[in-house]
Amino acid sequence: MPPTEDRDKGITEGFTGAVRGKVTPTLAGGPPSNPIAAPNNGGTVARAPQPDMNSHRLPSTSPGVDTWLLILGNAVSTFGNGVFLVALLIYGGTQVNSSQFLGLVQGTAYLPMALFSLFAGRVADRLGPRFLIVLTDLLRGVVFVSFGLGFSNHSLGVLLPLVFINGGLQAFFIPAVVLLSVRLEGDFHRRGQRVGVLGLRTASLHTATLAGNALGGILFVAFGLSALLVATGIGFFASGLSEMFIRAGRRVNEPLVDPGPAQKSTNPLEFLKMFPVNLYLLFQIVLPLLTILLPGYLTGGLGLPEQAVGWVFALLLAGSIGAGLVRARGWKGSANGVVGLTLGSTLSLGILGALDLFGFGIPLGLGVIMLGFFGFGLGWMYLSAIEKVQEGAGKTGGRRHGVLETLTSLLVPGAYFLGSMLVPSDPTLAPAWIFGFGLVLTGGTLYLGMGRRRG
């Protein structure tokens, strides 16, 4: 059996060392096949050639108890957040009577993400992701229950601090939960098993978001805002308690060992130049503009009922859920595959705009398929970006994701502000804008994908 310290190194090695074809120490006892002697503290350690880690060739396996506990806890808290958001928007529109309410809520939610995400990523690296996940969920439970029971008059002075505190705790939660998901997935890969923890988590979160958004209005009318705040807090408590039972050992909960000089970069932000990452950032600029445009276009331009707005966003989420489920089976594809899939999804958006712009009309079935495919491409691109951020990160995975969250928290509100000034209110101009968005995203995908750094 190899020395203990070398086994620990093999177990705790960075997420994509195995994926990139790195040779790692043998994790099981007994002599490996075709051993290759490698020096270690003056001796030799039996090393086997790294198996082909193309995920579609790996044997599929059950995600395991730890993964299901993480997924379940995340889904419960995400469902509560979805209910809270819809209830908050309804309450703001019917009770507060402030035309600036939506903008205030958006700004208050994103501000702590921009302020704290960099620091939060470092904390996740230092303390380990599981501890931070449990702590933030339990604290959010305390906050929501306290606000629900302690305030009967939910004015802006009460709701905005709640939104800010929730956003601040979310800033610490996100890098930690991504880090734990990536490390769980990497541990499966090192054992030669095919489990896409990130994809499974994304599919479950979007499903919980759909359910929360769909039920938020119904629950608000039935129980009122105070009861929903208490219920959301109880959901956070349940999430934190379930996540406490994640028993994965040091290989996923403690900071990873240094990735070594072969994976180091002199620039700590080098990952931002990778194709999926900068493509993801481009989408964070364009998608808010599309979000502003769609409601007026669907109801005013196409004459659809107001419920169609929810249907369209549900279709986009459903496509992203599909991408998560495919990735959950371990299918990742190559950089060329990401380029091709993203191109297909952006072209589908441009085609929808062109059909209406040039008077052909949009058949219902074709619209549903293309919107779903666009959502699938968005989900696939997001997961590819997250994996590239963590590639070779070693013990700095949380900090890297903190950088990405900080940039996103700056880009999205800025894009909403820009869109409120630029996007026309006339629904007859919307097809040209949608066609233009498709061209911009397609051109951006081609430019970035054909560059030197696809990752």
N, C-alpha and C positions, 0 to 999 in steps of 0.2 A: 504494500500500500504506500502511496506517495506520502511525504512528510505532511504533517497537519497544516503548517503555515502555507504550503503550496496548494493544498486542497481548498483552504479558505480563499486564497487568491482566485482560484478557478471559479469558485461558487460566486464570489462577489464581483466578478469582472463586469465592466460596463455593458449596457444594454445591447449594443449592436456589435460587440466584438465577435460574437458567434455569427451574426447575420452577414458580416463582411468577410467571412472566410478565415478568421483568425484561428490559429492553433491554440487550444486551451488545454490545461492539465486534465488528466483523467479524473472523473469524479467518483467512480466506483472502485471498490477494491479489486485486486487481482490484476494480472498482466493484461494490457490492451493488445489488440491485434496490431501487428506491424509496428512495434514500439520504436520511437525515435529518441535517442538519448539527448537530454538537454541539461546543461549545467545548472546547478542550484546549490549555493553555499558549499561549493567544492565537491558536491556529489552529483548524482544523476537522478532524474525523475522520468518515469515512463510517460511518454506523450504519444497520443494517437493522432493521426491525421484528422483534421476537423471534417466531419461529414458535410455533405452538400446541404446548406441551410436554406436553399430556396424553399419558401414556406409551403408551396403547393406540393412539394415532395415529402414533407414531413408527415409522420403518422398523426392523425387527429386524436385528441384525448379530451377527457372531461375537464372543464375549467377548474374544478376543485372547490373546496369549501371556502378558502380564503377569498377567491375571486367572487364567488356568489355572495359572500357577506359584504364585500366592497360594493358590488353592483346593487344589491338590495338597499343598502344604506344610502347610496347616492340617489337611487330612484325615488325613495320615500322623501328625501329632502328636496329633490328637484320638483316632485309633484306639489309639495307645499309651496315652493317658490312660485310655481306657475299659477296656483290658485291665488296667492297673495298679489301677484302682479295684476291679474285681471280684476280682482276685487278692488285693488288700489285705483286702477284706472276708472272703473265704474263709479267708485266713491268720489273721485276727483271731479268727474263730469257731472255728477248729480247733486253732490252735497257742498263741495268747496266752491264751485262756480268761479273758478279761475282759469282763464284762457291760457295762462302760462303754466298750468299745473303739470302737463305732460313734459314740457321742457325742463321744468324744475326737477321732476322725478328722474328723468334721464341723466341730467347733469349731476344730480346728487348721487346717483347710483354709480356713475363712471368715475367720479372724482376720487374716491378712495382707492379704486383699482389703479388709477394712474399714480397716486401718491405712494401706495404701499407695496405694489407688486414686486418691485426690485428687492426690497428688504425682505418680503415674505418668501421669495425664492431662496434667499440665503438662509433664512431660518429653517426652511424645509430640508436643505442640505445638512445643516448643523444638527438639528434635533431628530431627524428621521421623519418620513412622511406620515406614518400611522399615528404617532402622537399628535401631530398638528391637525390631522383630519378629525380625530376624536374630540380634541379640545375645541376646535372651531364649531363643530356641530352642537356640542353641549352648551357652549356659550350662546349660540344663536337660539337654542331652545329657551334658555333663561331670558334672553332679551325679548323674544316674541311673546312668551307667556306674561312677562312683566308688563309690557305695553298693552296687551289685551286685557289684563285684569286691572291695571292701574289707571287707565284713562278711559273715560266714557265719552269725552268730546275729542274726536280725532281731527284736530285742526292741522293746518300746514306746519305749525310749530311743533306738533307731535309726530306727524307722519314723516316729515323730511329727516329728522334725526334718526328715526327707525330705519329709513332707507339707507342713510349714510353708514350706520353701524353694521347693517346687514352687508352692504357693499364692502366695508372694510374687512369683515371676517371672511367674506367670499374671496377677497384678494389673497388671504393667507391659505384658504382652503384649496383653491384651484391648482397652484403649483404643486402642493403636496399630493393631491389625489392623482394628478397626471403622473407624477414621479412614481408613486406606488404602483399605478397601473402598468407603466412602462417596465418597472423592475420585475413585477410578477410575470409579464409577458416574456421578458428576457430570460427569466429563470426557466420557463417552459422551453424556450428555444435552446438553451444550453443543455437541456436534457433530451434534445432531439424530438420535441413534441410540438404540435401545431395548435396553438391557442392564441387567438387575437383578443387579448384582454381590452385593449383600447377600443377596438371595433365593437366588442360586446357592450362595453360601458357606454359608448356613444349611442348605440341603438336603444339601449334601455333608457338613457336620459332623454332622448328625443321622444320616446314613447310616453314617458312620464310627463314631459312638457306638454304634449298634445292632450293628455288626459287632464292635467291641471288647468290648462287654458280652456278646455271644453266645459269643465265643471265649475270653474271659478265664478262665473256669473250666476249659475244656478245656486251654488252654495252661499254666495253673498246675499241673494234675495231671500233665501230660506233662513239664514242664521245671523246675518249682519257681520260687520267688520270685526268687532271685538271677539266674537266666537271663532272667526276664521284665524285671527292672530294667535289665539290660544291653541287651536288645533294645529296650526303650522309649527308652533313651538314644540308641541308634543311630538310631531313628526321628526323634528330635529333631534329631540332627546332619543327617540327610537333609533334614528340613524347612528348617533354617537354610541349608543349602547351596543348595537349590532357590530359596529366597526371595532369595538374593544375586543371582540372575540376573534379577530383576525390573528392567527397564530403563526403567520409566516416568520421565519427566523431572521437572523442578521443579514442574510443575503438580499432581502428586499426592504427591510425597515431601518437599517443603519446606513450611514453615508457610504457610498461605494469607494473602493480603493482608487488611487490615482490611475487614469487610463494608460499612463506610460508615455514616453517621448514620441512613440510612433503615431499616437493619436492627438498629441498636443498641437495647438496652433499659437502662434505669437499674437494673434488677434482674438480676444475673447468673444468678439461679435462676428467671427468668421461665418457662423451658421446662418446669419441673415442673408448671405449671398447665395445660399443654396436655392435651387429652383422652386421646390414646393413652398418654401418659407416666404420668398418674396412674391410669389404668386398669391399666396394666402393674404399677404398685406395689401396687394392690389385689389383683391376682392373686398377687403374691409372698407375700401374707399367707394367702390361702385355700388355695392349691395344696399347701403343706406339710401342712396339716391333712388334705386329701384323700389325700395320699400315705401318711400314717400310717394312715388308716382302711381303705384299699382291700385290703391283703393279708389281714387277718382277715376282712373281708366276703366276699371272693371264695372263700376256702377254707372258712371256718366258716359263713357265711351262705348262700352259693349252692352249697356243696359241690363246688366245682371243684377240680381237681388243683392242686398248688403251681405247676406250670408256667404256670397261667393268669395268675399275677401278672406274669410276664415278658411274656406275650402282650398283656396290657392296656397296659402301659407301652410296648411295641413299637408298638401301634396308635396311641397318642398321638403317639409320635415319627413314625410314618408319616404321620399327618395333618399334622404340622408340616413334614415333608419336602415334602408336596404343596403346602403354602402357599409354601414357598421356591421350588419349581419354577415355580409360577405367577408369582411375583414376579420370577423370573429372566427371564421373557419381557417384563418391563417393565410389567406390569399392577399398578397401585397402587390405583386407585379414590379416592373422595372420603372426607371425614370421615363423611358419612352412610353410605357403604358400610362403613366400619370399624365404626360403631355397629350397623348391621344384621347384619353377619356375626358380630360378637361376641355380639349378642343371640341369634342363632340357635344358636350353640355353647353358650352358657350355658343356654338353654332345653332343649337336648338333654340336658344333664346333669341338670337338674331333672326332666325327663320320665322318664329312666331310674330315678331315685330314687322318683318317684311310682308308676310301674308296679309296682315291688316292694312299696312301702309299702302300697298299697291292694289287694294280692293278685292282680294281673293277671299277674304274671310278666314276664320279659324274654326275648322271642324272640332267639335267637342272632344271626340276621342283623341285626335292628334294633339290638341292642347293639353289634355291630361297626361298623355305619354311624354310629351316633350318637357312639361314642367316637372314631372316626376324624375325624368332623366337629368334635368338641370340640378335638381336637389341631390340626386345620386352623385353627380360630379362634384358638387360642393362638399358633400360628406367625405368623399374619397380624397379630395385635395386637402381638406383639413387634417385628416388622419395622417396623410403623407407628410404634411408640414410638421406635425407634432413629433413624428418619429425622426425626422431629420434634425429637429432641434435637439433631441436627446442623443443623437448618434455620436458616440465617442465622448459624451459629456463627462463620464466618470462621476466624480463627487460634486460636480457643478450643475447637475441636471435641473435642480430647483431654480438656481439663479438664471439659467438660460430661459426657462419657461417664464420666469418673472419678467425678463426683458421683453419677451413676446407679448405678454399680457399688458405690459406698460404701453408698448407701441399701439396695440389694439385699442386700449382705453383712450389714447389720444386721437387716433385716426377716426374711430367711429363717431364720436360726438362732433368732431370737426366736419365729417362728411354730412351728418344730419344738418348742421348749421348751414353748410354750403348748399345743400339740396333745398333747404327752405327758401333760399334766395334765387336759385337757378332753375329748379324744376318747375315747368309751367303748370298752372292750375287748369288750363284748357285741355279737356280730355282728348280732343281731336288731334292734338300734337303728340300724345303719348306714344303711338306706334313708331313715329320717327325716333323718339328718344329710346325706346326699347330696342329698336334696330341698331341704334348707335351704341347702346350699352353692349349688345352682343358683339359688335365690331371691335370695340375697345378691349373687351375681355379676350376675344379671339386673337387680336393683334398682340396684346400683352402676353398671352400664353405662348404664341409663336416666338416672340422676341426673347422672352426669358427662357423658354425651353430650348431654343437653339443656341443659347449662350454657352460660354465655356463651363459654367458651374451649374450643372443640373443636380448636383448632389450625388 
